[in-house]
Amino acid sequence: MSERDTVTAQPLLQVSDLAVDFTTIDGVVHAVEGVDLEIAPGETVAIVGESGSGKSTTAMAVIGLLASGGRVAGGSIRLDGRELVGIPESELRSIRGRDIGMVPQDPMSNLNPVAKIGTQVAETLLAHGLANRQNVHEKVIEALAAAGLPDPERRAKQYPHELSGGLRQRALIAIGLACRPRLLIADEPTSALDVTVQRTILDQLATMTRDLGTAVLLITHDLGLAAERAQRVVVMHRGRVVEQGPARRILDDPQHPYTQSLVKAAPSIAAVRLRPEAYRRSADAGDASTGSASDGTASGGSASDGSASGSSDNIVEIENLRKVYPVRGRGEDFVAVDDVSLAIPRGETVAIVGESGSGKTTTARMLLKLIEPTAGSIRFEGRDIFALDRAQTRDFRQRVQPVFQDPYSSLNPMFTIERLIAEPLEFYKRGSRAERRARVRQLLDDVALPQSMLQRYPSELSGGQRQRVAIARALALSPDLVVCDEPVSALDVLVQAQILTLLGDLQREYGLSYLFISHDLAVVRLISDYVCVMKDGALVEAASSEEIFTNPRDPYTRRLLASIPGNELGIAS
C-alpha cells in the first residue's frame, strides 16, 4: 500500500470546493461545504466520519444521485477532466455504470426483490450496450463468477431473498463492476456483515478492481477498514473535510481534534475493559467464577461439571441447549443450536460471538423465551424458564429485558419517547401516573438524554439517541438481566463508544448482568468479562475475555480475530 502525500498521477476524479444544499420545510441545509479531494487511476481513497458528516452526500453528488431536495450548489466535479456538474441527466445516465459504478450499503433495499439476480445484472449490461440478447446470459455468468458467487448459473436464477447477506453483497458488486467502470463508489459495502464474510467480500472487491484498474471511493465509518484498504483517507465532519492524507499517517498521527476523537473512539482488541471494576459478588463467589462458563463449556463440558454453570451465583445457567428446525423437502433437519452449555455470572457480561448463522441470536431468543428449545434447559436463578407458570413467566419477563440491533424498527414510530419508555411501566401497572412520569424522567437522565426529547418521536432522533431510548425502555422495570443483540453494529464509532460506555456505567450502578451478542470482536473486547465463540450452532471455545483475546485456542477463534479490519496493520490491536 502506497503512502504518498500527494496524488502523483493525473487525477481520475477531481472534486474542488464542492457545496451541496438540501431544501427542506425548515429552509436550506448546507450538507457539504468546500470539499476538495482527488483520486488517481487505480487508487483507493476512503472517506471516514460519523453519521451526518456528509461523506455519503459527497459520494452521491459525484454520481449525480442526490436525494430529493438536494443539489450541487457550487464547486466542480471532474471525471478524467470532464466536468460533471451541470451536464444533462441523459449524459449522467450514460456515465453511471459504464464510467462510475456503485456498490450501496444495503443489498435488500437496493436489489429488486421480484427480479432474479441474473436479470438485474443483465439490465446493466444491456443498458450500456455491453451485451446483446444472444450473449447476455454468458456475460451475466462471467460477472457473477468474477464477483465470487459460487455456482453462478444457479445464483443467476435465484431471487435476492434466497441468498445470504454476503452473497447479496457479491451480487451488488457484480452489478457495480459489470461494465468495468473506471471509478467504483463503495458506500459502507460490508457494514452489516460479520468479519470473516466482510474480509472475503473486500478481498474479492480488491482483486476485481486491481484486475480492472478501477479506482475506488470507499465510504466507511470503520477506521480499521480504512487503514487496511485505502491508500489515502479523507476525514469529514459536519460537511467539511477536516483532514486528509496517507492512511497510516492519518490514523497513527491524527492532527485535527475530530480525527483524534475518531481514532480514540475506535474499538480495539487490545483495549482495556470499559468497566475496570466489575460489579463483584463475594470473594468466594469471585474465585468460583474464574473457572467460568469457560473452561467447562469450552471443551464441550456441561453446566454441571464444575464450571461456573454449577455455581449458585450465576443468574443464568444454560445446559445442553439444542434447537432443531424441520426443513420441508430435505432429508435432514436444520440444527440451529447444538448442545450449548454456558453460564452468566451475576453482575457481569458474557458475550456470544460468531459469524452469521452461528446460532448466537437463536440462543438469545431462547433465553428471552421467544422460542422453545428442542432439548436442554435454561435456568434463571435456578428455575427452568420453560417450566414457569403464567404468574412466574410474567415476573420473568419483567426481570429479563432485550435491546435489539435496530432501534428504529424496535420502537413504535407512532409513540412519543415518553410513551415508549412508560409503556412497560403501564403494562405491568407500576406506580401511579405521576410516579411513572418521574421514573421516565429519571431513565432519560440515566441514558444522558435531555428532558426536551420526551415529546419527540423516534424519527426525530439520531440512531444513537434511538438506541439510548431503547436502553431506557429496557431498564424501566429494573431488570436483572439485559440481552443485547448487536446493539451497536449499526452505529458509527463515536456513538458506538458512547453506548458501550453507557452500558458499562449502568452495569456498575445497578449491578446488571448482560448477555451481549455481536459479530464485532473489537466491541466485545471492550464490554465483556467472558466470551463464548459459536460456529455452526456449536460452542467451540469459551473463556475469560482476556484469555480469548490473548491466547485463543480454537482455529476458528483465531480466524475471527485475524479477520478484524486493520488487525494486521496494528490499527485494531
C-alpha positions as CSV (number, residue, x, y, z in Angstrom):
1,M,0.0,0.0,0.0
2,S,1.4,3.3,-1.1
3,E,1.6,6.1,1.4
4,R,2.0,9.2,-0.6
5,D,1.1,12.7,0.5
6,T,0.0,13.8,-3.0
7,V,-1.5,12.1,-5.9
8,T,1.3,11.8,-8.4
9,A,-0.7,10.5,-11.4
10,Q,-3.2,12.6,-13.3
11,P,-6.4,12.5,-11.2
12,L,-9.2,10.4,-12.4
13,L,-11.6,12.2,-10.1
14,Q,-11.1,15.7,-9.0
15,V,-13.6,17.4,-6.6
16,S,-13.0,21.0,-6.0
17,D,-14.7,23.3,-3.5
18,L,-17.9,21.2,-3.6
19,A,-21.0,22.5,-1.9
20,V,-24.3,20.6,-1.6
21,D,-27.6,22.1,-0.3
22,F,-30.9,20.4,0.6
23,T,-34.1,22.4,0.6
24,T,-36.4,21.3,3.5
25,I,-39.5,22.7,5.1
26,D,-37.3,24.4,7.6
27,G,-35.2,26.1,5.0
28,V,-31.9,25.3,3.2
29,V,-29.5,22.9,4.8
30,H,-25.8,23.2,3.8
31,A,-24.9,19.5,3.9
32,V,-21.5,19.7,2.3
33,E,-19.2,22.8,2.1
34,G,-15.9,23.4,0.4
35,V,-14.9,19.7,-0.1
36,D,-11.7,19.0,-2.1
37,L,-10.4,15.5,-2.9
38,E,-8.7,13.7,-5.7
39,I,-8.4,10.0,-6.7
40,A,-5.8,8.7,-9.1
41,P,-6.5,5.8,-11.5
42,G,-6.4,2.5,-9.6
43,E,-6.2,4.2,-6.2
44,T,-8.5,3.6,-3.2
45,V,-9.5,6.6,-1.2
46,A,-11.6,6.3,2.0
47,I,-13.9,9.0,3.3
48,V,-14.5,8.5,7.0
49,G,-16.7,10.3,9.5
50,E,-19.7,9.8,11.7
51,S,-23.3,9.7,10.5
52,G,-24.3,13.0,9.1
53,S,-20.7,14.1,8.3
54,G,-21.5,14.5,4.6
55,K,-19.5,11.5,3.3
56,S,-22.3,9.7,1.6
57,T,-23.7,13.0,0.3
58,T,-20.3,13.8,-1.3
59,A,-20.3,10.4,-3.0
60,M,-23.9,10.7,-4.2
61,A,-23.0,14.2,-5.7
62,V,-20.2,12.6,-7.7
63,I,-22.5,10.0,-9.3
64,G,-25.4,12.5,-9.6
65,L,-27.8,10.7,-7.3
66,L,-28.6,13.2,-4.6
67,A,-31.8,12.6,-2.6
68,S,-34.9,14.6,-3.2
69,G,-34.3,18.3,-2.5
70,G,-30.6,18.1,-2.9
71,R,-28.5,20.0,-5.4
72,V,-24.9,20.8,-6.1
73,A,-24.7,24.5,-5.0
74,G,-21.2,25.1,-6.0
75,G,-17.8,23.7,-6.9
76,S,-16.6,21.3,-9.6
77,I,-16.6,17.5,-10.1
78,R,-14.4,16.3,-12.9
79,L,-14.0,12.8,-14.1
80,D,-10.9,12.4,-16.2
81,G,-11.0,16.1,-16.9
82,R,-14.7,16.2,-17.9
83,E,-17.0,18.4,-15.8
84,L,-20.0,16.6,-14.4
85,V,-21.7,19.4,-12.6
86,G,-24.5,20.8,-14.7
87,I,-24.4,18.3,-17.6
88,P,-27.8,16.9,-18.8
89,E,-29.3,13.9,-17.0
90,S,-29.1,11.9,-20.2
91,E,-25.3,12.2,-20.2
92,L,-25.1,11.4,-16.5
93,R,-27.1,8.2,-17.1
94,S,-24.6,7.1,-19.7
95,I,-21.7,7.7,-17.2
96,R,-23.4,5.8,-14.4
97,G,-22.5,2.1,-14.6
98,R,-20.1,2.5,-17.5
99,D,-17.7,5.0,-16.1
100,I,-18.8,5.2,-12.4
101,G,-20.0,2.1,-10.7
102,M,-21.8,1.9,-7.4
103,V,-22.0,-0.7,-4.6
104,P,-24.5,0.6,-2.0
105,Q,-24.8,-0.4,1.7
106,D,-28.0,-2.4,2.0
107,P,-28.4,-5.1,-0.7
108,M,-32.0,-5.9,0.3
109,S,-33.2,-2.4,-0.4
110,N,-31.0,-2.0,-3.4
111,L,-31.8,-5.2,-5.2
112,N,-35.2,-5.6,-6.8
113,P,-37.0,-8.3,-4.7
114,V,-39.2,-9.5,-7.6
115,A,-36.4,-9.8,-10.2
116,K,-33.9,-12.7,-10.4
117,I,-30.2,-11.8,-9.8
118,G,-29.2,-12.6,-13.3
119,T,-31.9,-10.4,-14.7
120,Q,-30.6,-7.4,-12.6
121,V,-27.1,-7.9,-13.8
122,A,-28.3,-8.3,-17.4
123,E,-30.2,-5.0,-17.2
124,T,-27.0,-3.1,-16.5
125,L,-25.1,-4.8,-19.3
126,L,-27.9,-4.3,-21.9
127,A,-28.5,-0.6,-20.8
128,H,-24.9,0.3,-21.7
129,G,-24.6,-1.8,-24.8
130,L,-22.0,-4.2,-23.4
131,A,-24.1,-7.2,-24.2
132,N,-26.9,-8.3,-26.6
133,R,-29.7,-10.7,-26.3
134,Q,-27.6,-13.5,-27.7
135,N,-24.6,-13.3,-25.3
136,V,-26.1,-11.5,-22.3
137,H,-26.5,-14.8,-20.3
138,E,-22.9,-15.7,-20.8
139,K,-21.7,-12.2,-19.7
140,V,-24.0,-12.4,-16.6
141,I,-22.5,-15.7,-15.5
142,E,-19.0,-14.2,-16.1
143,A,-19.9,-11.2,-13.9
144,L,-21.3,-13.3,-11.1
145,A,-18.3,-15.6,-11.2
146,A,-15.9,-12.7,-11.1
147,A,-17.7,-11.4,-8.0
148,G,-17.1,-14.7,-6.3
149,L,-20.6,-16.1,-6.3
150,P,-20.3,-19.9,-6.1
151,D,-22.4,-21.8,-8.7
152,P,-23.2,-18.6,-10.7
153,E,-25.6,-20.5,-13.1
154,R,-27.8,-21.3,-10.1
155,R,-27.4,-18.0,-8.4
156,A,-28.5,-16.1,-11.6
157,K,-31.9,-17.9,-11.4
158,Q,-32.4,-17.0,-7.7
159,Y,-34.2,-14.0,-6.1
160,P,-32.4,-11.8,-3.5
161,H,-34.3,-13.3,-0.6
162,E,-32.8,-16.7,-1.5
163,L,-29.3,-15.5,-0.9
164,S,-27.4,-14.9,2.3
165,G,-26.3,-11.3,3.1
166,G,-22.8,-12.0,1.9
167,L,-24.0,-13.4,-1.5
168,R,-26.4,-10.5,-1.9
169,Q,-23.5,-8.1,-1.4
170,R,-21.5,-10.0,-4.0
171,A,-24.4,-9.7,-6.4
172,L,-24.3,-5.9,-5.9
173,I,-20.5,-5.9,-6.6
174,A,-21.2,-7.9,-9.8
175,I,-23.7,-5.2,-10.9
176,G,-21.4,-2.4,-9.9
177,L,-18.4,-3.8,-11.8
178,A,-20.2,-5.5,-14.7
179,C,-19.5,-2.6,-17.0
180,R,-15.8,-2.4,-15.9
181,P,-16.1,1.2,-14.7
182,R,-13.1,3.4,-14.1
183,L,-14.3,4.5,-10.7
184,L,-16.3,2.5,-8.1
185,I,-18.1,4.1,-5.2
186,A,-18.5,1.6,-2.4
187,D,-20.8,3.1,0.3
188,E,-20.4,1.1,3.6
189,P,-20.3,-2.1,1.5
190,T,-19.8,-4.5,4.4
191,S,-21.1,-2.8,7.5
192,A,-23.9,-5.3,8.1
193,L,-21.6,-8.4,7.6
194,D,-19.6,-10.4,10.1
195,V,-15.8,-10.1,10.0
196,T,-15.0,-13.2,8.1
197,V,-17.6,-12.6,5.3
198,Q,-16.5,-8.9,5.3
199,R,-12.9,-9.9,4.6
200,T,-13.9,-12.3,1.9
201,I,-16.1,-9.6,0.2
202,L,-13.4,-6.9,0.5
203,D,-10.7,-9.3,-0.8
204,Q,-12.9,-10.1,-3.8
205,L,-13.6,-6.4,-4.4
206,A,-9.8,-5.6,-4.2
207,T,-8.9,-8.4,-6.6
208,M,-11.6,-7.3,-9.2
209,T,-10.7,-3.6,-9.0
210,R,-7.0,-4.3,-9.2
211,D,-7.5,-6.5,-12.3
212,L,-9.7,-3.9,-13.9
213,G,-7.6,-0.9,-12.9
214,T,-10.6,0.6,-11.2
215,A,-10.2,3.4,-8.7
216,V,-12.4,3.1,-5.5
217,L,-14.0,5.8,-3.4
218,L,-14.8,3.9,-0.1
219,I,-17.3,5.4,2.3
220,T,-17.0,4.0,5.8
221,H,-17.1,4.8,9.5
222,D,-14.7,1.9,10.2
223,L,-11.2,3.3,10.7
224,G,-9.6,-0.1,10.7
225,L,-11.2,-0.9,7.4
226,A,-10.0,2.5,6.0
227,A,-6.4,1.8,7.2
228,E,-6.3,-1.6,5.7
229,R,-8.0,-1.0,2.4
230,A,-7.2,2.6,1.3
231,Q,-4.0,4.4,0.3
232,R,-5.4,7.7,1.5
233,V,-8.1,8.8,4.0
234,V,-10.3,11.9,3.9
235,V,-11.9,12.8,7.2
236,M,-15.2,14.7,7.1
237,H,-17.0,16.4,9.9
238,R,-20.2,18.5,9.7
239,G,-20.0,18.7,5.9
240,R,-16.3,19.7,5.7
241,V,-13.0,17.9,5.1
242,V,-11.0,18.5,8.3
243,E,-8.0,16.3,7.4
244,Q,-6.7,14.1,4.6
245,G,-3.5,12.3,3.7
246,P,-1.9,8.8,3.7
247,A,-4.0,6.3,5.6
248,R,-1.3,5.3,8.1
249,R,-0.2,8.8,8.8
250,I,-3.8,9.9,9.4
251,L,-4.5,7.1,11.8
252,D,-1.1,6.9,13.5
253,D,-0.7,10.6,13.9
254,P,-4.0,12.5,13.5
255,Q,-3.7,16.2,13.6
256,H,-7.3,17.5,13.8
257,P,-9.2,17.1,17.1
258,Y,-12.1,15.4,15.4
259,T,-9.8,12.9,13.8
260,Q,-8.2,12.3,17.1
261,S,-11.6,11.6,18.7
262,L,-12.5,9.2,15.9
263,V,-9.2,7.3,16.4
264,K,-9.6,7.3,20.2
265,A,-13.2,6.0,19.9
266,A,-12.5,3.2,17.5
267,P,-12.8,-0.2,19.3
268,S,-9.6,-2.2,19.7
269,I,-9.0,-5.8,20.5
270,A,-6.1,-4.6,22.7
271,A,-8.2,-2.1,24.6
272,V,-8.8,-2.4,28.3
273,R,-12.3,-3.4,29.6
274,L,-14.5,-0.3,29.7
275,R,-15.7,-1.2,33.2
276,P,-12.5,-1.6,35.1
277,E,-14.1,-2.9,38.3
278,A,-16.9,-5.4,37.6
279,Y,-19.8,-5.5,39.9
280,R,-18.4,-8.1,42.2
281,R,-20.0,-10.7,44.4
282,S,-18.4,-12.1,47.4
283,A,-14.7,-13.0,47.2
284,D,-15.6,-16.7,47.4
285,A,-18.0,-16.4,44.5
286,G,-15.5,-14.5,42.6
287,D,-13.0,-17.3,43.0
288,A,-15.6,-19.8,41.9
289,S,-16.3,-17.9,38.8
290,T,-12.8,-17.9,37.5
291,G,-13.4,-21.4,36.0
292,S,-16.4,-19.7,34.4
293,A,-18.7,-20.9,31.6
294,S,-15.5,-21.0,30.0
295,D,-13.4,-23.9,30.9
296,G,-16.2,-26.4,31.3
297,T,-18.1,-25.5,28.1
298,A,-15.0,-24.8,26.0
299,S,-14.2,-28.4,26.0
300,G,-17.8,-29.4,25.4
301,G,-18.4,-29.9,29.2
302,S,-21.9,-29.4,30.6
303,A,-23.0,-26.9,33.2
304,S,-22.8,-29.4,35.9
305,D,-19.1,-30.4,35.7
306,G,-17.6,-27.9,38.0
307,S,-17.7,-24.8,35.9
308,A,-19.4,-21.6,36.7
309,S,-22.6,-23.2,35.4
310,G,-22.7,-25.1,38.7
311,S,-22.4,-22.0,40.8
312,S,-25.4,-20.6,42.7
313,D,-24.0,-17.2,41.9
314,N,-24.9,-17.4,38.3
315,I,-28.0,-15.6,37.2
316,V,-28.4,-17.8,34.1
317,E,-27.3,-21.4,33.6
318,I,-27.8,-22.9,30.1
319,E,-27.2,-26.7,29.8
320,N,-27.1,-28.9,26.7
321,L,-29.3,-26.4,24.7
322,R,-30.4,-27.6,21.3
323,K,-32.7,-26.1,18.7
324,V,-33.7,-28.0,15.5
325,Y,-35.9,-26.7,12.7
326,P,-37.6,-29.2,10.3
327,V,-37.0,-28.3,6.7
328,R,-39.5,-29.3,4.1
329,G,-38.3,-31.2,1.1
330,R,-34.9,-32.1,2.7
331,G,-33.9,-35.3,4.3
332,E,-32.1,-33.6,7.2
333,D,-33.4,-31.0,9.7
334,F,-31.6,-27.8,10.3
335,V,-29.7,-27.7,13.6
336,A,-29.5,-24.1,14.7
337,V,-28.1,-24.6,18.2
338,D,-26.3,-27.9,19.1
339,D,-25.6,-28.9,22.7
340,V,-24.6,-25.4,24.1
341,S,-23.8,-25.0,27.7
342,L,-22.8,-21.7,29.3
343,A,-23.5,-19.5,32.3
344,I,-23.9,-15.8,33.0
345,P,-22.4,-14.8,36.4
346,R,-24.4,-12.2,38.3
347,G,-23.4,-8.6,37.5
348,E,-21.1,-9.5,34.7
349,T,-21.1,-9.6,30.9
350,V,-21.0,-12.7,28.8
351,A,-20.6,-12.2,25.1
352,I,-21.5,-14.7,22.3
353,V,-19.6,-14.1,19.1
354,G,-19.6,-15.8,15.7
355,E,-20.5,-15.4,12.1
356,S,-24.0,-15.0,10.8
357,G,-25.8,-18.3,11.1
358,S,-23.6,-19.5,14.0
359,G,-26.6,-19.7,16.4
360,K,-25.9,-16.8,18.7
361,T,-29.2,-15.0,18.1
362,T,-31.2,-18.2,18.3
363,T,-29.6,-18.9,21.7
364,A,-30.6,-15.3,22.8
365,R,-34.2,-15.7,21.6
366,M,-34.5,-18.9,23.6
367,L,-33.2,-17.2,26.7
368,L,-35.8,-14.4,26.2
369,K,-38.4,-17.2,26.0
370,L,-39.4,-16.1,22.5
371,I,-38.8,-19.6,21.1
372,E,-38.7,-23.0,22.8
373,P,-35.7,-25.3,22.7
374,T,-35.8,-28.8,21.2
375,A,-33.8,-30.1,24.1
376,G,-31.8,-28.8,27.1
377,S,-32.6,-26.3,29.8
378,I,-32.3,-22.7,30.6
379,R,-32.4,-21.8,34.3
380,F,-32.9,-18.3,35.6
381,E,-31.9,-18.0,39.2
382,G,-32.2,-21.8,39.5
383,R,-35.6,-22.1,37.8
384,D,-36.2,-23.7,34.4
385,I,-37.8,-20.9,32.4
386,F,-39.8,-23.3,30.3
387,A,-41.4,-24.8,33.3
388,L,-42.7,-21.5,34.7
389,D,-46.4,-21.0,35.2
390,R,-48.2,-17.9,33.9
391,A,-47.5,-15.7,37.0
392,Q,-43.9,-16.8,37.1
393,T,-43.5,-16.1,33.4
394,R,-44.9,-12.6,33.9
395,D,-42.3,-12.0,36.6
396,F,-39.5,-13.4,34.4
397,R,-40.4,-11.1,31.5
398,Q,-40.0,-8.1,33.9
399,R,-36.6,-9.2,35.1
400,V,-35.1,-10.1,31.7
401,Q,-35.3,-7.4,29.0
402,P,-33.9,-7.1,25.4
403,V,-32.1,-4.4,23.5
404,F,-32.2,-5.1,19.8
405,Q,-29.9,-4.2,16.9
406,D,-32.2,-1.7,15.1
407,P,-33.7,0.8,17.5
408,Y,-35.9,2.3,14.7
409,S,-37.8,-1.0,14.0
410,S,-38.0,-1.9,17.6
411,L,-39.6,1.4,18.7
412,N,-43.2,2.2,17.8
413,P,-42.9,5.2,15.4
414,M,-46.3,6.4,16.4
415,F,-45.4,6.8,20.1
416,T,-43.6,9.7,21.7
417,I,-40.4,9.0,23.6
418,E,-42.2,9.4,26.9
419,R,-44.9,6.9,25.9
420,L,-42.3,4.4,24.6
421,I,-40.4,4.4,27.9
422,A,-43.5,4.4,30.0
423,E,-45.2,1.6,28.1
424,P,-43.7,-1.3,30.1
425,L,-44.5,0.5,33.4
426,E,-48.1,1.0,32.3
427,F,-48.4,-2.6,31.1
428,Y,-47.2,-4.0,34.4
429,K,-49.1,-1.3,36.4
430,R,-46.0,0.0,38.2
431,G,-46.8,3.1,40.3
432,S,-49.2,5.9,39.8
433,R,-49.2,8.1,36.7
434,A,-47.1,10.7,38.5
435,E,-44.7,8.1,39.6
436,R,-44.4,6.7,36.1
437,R,-43.7,10.1,34.7
438,A,-41.0,10.7,37.3
439,R,-39.5,7.3,36.5
440,V,-39.4,8.1,32.8
441,R,-37.6,11.3,33.5
442,Q,-35.1,9.5,35.7
443,L,-34.4,7.0,33.0
444,L,-33.9,9.7,30.5
445,D,-31.2,11.2,32.8
446,D,-29.7,7.7,33.2
447,V,-29.1,7.4,29.5
448,A,-27.9,11.0,29.2
449,L,-30.8,12.3,27.1
450,P,-32.4,15.8,27.6
451,Q,-35.9,16.1,29.0
452,S,-36.8,18.1,26.0
453,M,-36.9,14.8,24.0
454,L,-39.9,13.5,25.9
455,Q,-42.5,14.7,23.3
456,R,-40.4,13.8,20.2
457,Y,-40.9,10.8,18.0
458,P,-38.3,8.2,17.0
459,S,-38.0,9.6,13.5
460,E,-36.8,12.9,15.0
461,L,-33.8,11.3,16.8
462,S,-30.5,10.1,15.6
463,G,-29.5,6.4,15.6
464,G,-27.5,6.8,18.8
465,Q,-30.4,8.7,20.5
466,R,-32.9,6.0,19.5
467,Q,-30.6,3.3,20.9
468,R,-30.4,5.2,24.2
469,V,-34.3,5.3,24.3
470,A,-34.3,1.5,23.7
471,I,-31.9,1.1,26.6
472,A,-34.0,3.3,28.8
473,R,-37.1,1.3,28.0
474,A,-35.3,-1.9,28.8
475,L,-34.3,-0.5,32.2
476,A,-37.8,0.8,33.0
477,L,-38.7,-2.3,35.0
478,S,-35.4,-2.5,36.8
479,P,-34.4,-5.9,35.2
480,D,-31.6,-8.1,36.5
481,L,-30.5,-9.3,33.0
482,V,-30.4,-7.4,29.7
483,V,-30.0,-9.3,26.5
484,C,-28.2,-7.1,24.0
485,D,-28.5,-8.4,20.4
486,E,-26.0,-6.5,18.2
487,P,-26.9,-3.2,19.9
488,V,-24.1,-1.1,18.4
489,S,-23.4,-2.7,15.0
490,A,-25.4,-0.1,13.0
491,L,-23.8,2.9,14.8
492,D,-20.7,4.9,13.9
493,V,-17.6,4.7,16.2
494,L,-18.3,7.8,18.2
495,V,-21.9,6.9,19.0
496,Q,-20.8,3.3,19.5
497,A,-18.3,4.3,22.1
498,Q,-20.9,6.4,23.9
499,I,-23.4,3.5,24.0
500,L,-20.8,1.0,25.2
501,T,-19.6,3.4,27.9
502,L,-23.2,3.9,28.9
503,L,-23.8,0.2,29.2
504,G,-20.7,-0.1,31.4
505,D,-21.8,2.7,33.7
506,L,-25.3,1.3,34.1
507,Q,-23.9,-2.1,34.9
508,R,-21.7,-0.6,37.6
509,E,-24.5,1.5,39.0
510,Y,-27.3,-1.2,39.0
511,G,-25.4,-4.5,39.1
512,L,-26.9,-5.5,35.8
513,S,-26.0,-8.8,34.0
514,Y,-25.6,-8.7,30.3
515,L,-25.7,-11.3,27.5
516,F,-24.1,-9.4,24.6
517,I,-24.5,-10.8,21.1
518,S,-22.1,-9.5,18.5
519,H,-20.0,-10.3,15.4
520,D,-17.6,-7.5,16.2
521,L,-14.8,-8.8,18.4
522,A,-13.2,-5.4,18.9
523,V,-16.5,-4.3,20.5
524,V,-16.7,-7.5,22.6
525,R,-13.3,-6.8,23.9
526,L,-14.5,-3.5,25.4
527,I,-17.7,-4.8,27.0
528,S,-17.3,-8.4,28.1
529,D,-16.0,-10.4,31.0
530,Y,-16.4,-13.8,29.4
531,V,-16.6,-14.7,25.7
532,C,-18.3,-17.7,24.1
533,V,-17.4,-18.4,20.5
534,M,-20.1,-20.2,18.3
535,K,-19.8,-21.8,14.9
536,D,-22.4,-23.8,13.1
537,G,-24.6,-23.9,16.2
538,A,-22.0,-25.3,18.5
539,L,-19.8,-23.7,21.2
540,V,-16.2,-24.1,20.0
541,E,-14.5,-22.0,22.7
542,A,-15.4,-20.2,25.9
543,A,-13.1,-18.4,28.4
544,S,-12.5,-15.1,30.0
545,S,-12.3,-12.1,27.6
546,E,-8.6,-11.8,28.4
547,E,-7.9,-15.4,27.6
548,I,-9.8,-15.3,24.3
549,F,-8.1,-12.2,23.0
550,T,-4.6,-13.0,24.2
551,N,-4.5,-16.8,23.8
552,P,-7.2,-18.1,21.5
553,R,-7.1,-21.9,21.3
554,D,-9.5,-22.8,18.6
555,P,-8.5,-22.2,14.9
556,Y,-11.9,-20.7,14.2
557,T,-11.4,-18.1,17.0
558,R,-8.0,-17.3,15.7
559,R,-9.6,-16.8,12.2
560,L,-12.2,-14.4,13.6
561,L,-9.5,-12.3,15.3
562,A,-7.4,-12.3,12.2
563,S,-10.3,-11.1,10.1
564,I,-10.8,-7.8,12.0
565,P,-10.2,-4.9,9.6
566,G,-6.9,-3.2,10.5
567,N,-5.8,-6.0,12.8
568,E,-2.7,-7.0,10.7
569,L,-1.8,-3.3,10.4
570,G,-1.8,-2.8,14.2
571,I,-4.8,-0.4,14.0
572,A,-7.3,-2.8,15.7
573,S,-4.8,-4.4,18.1
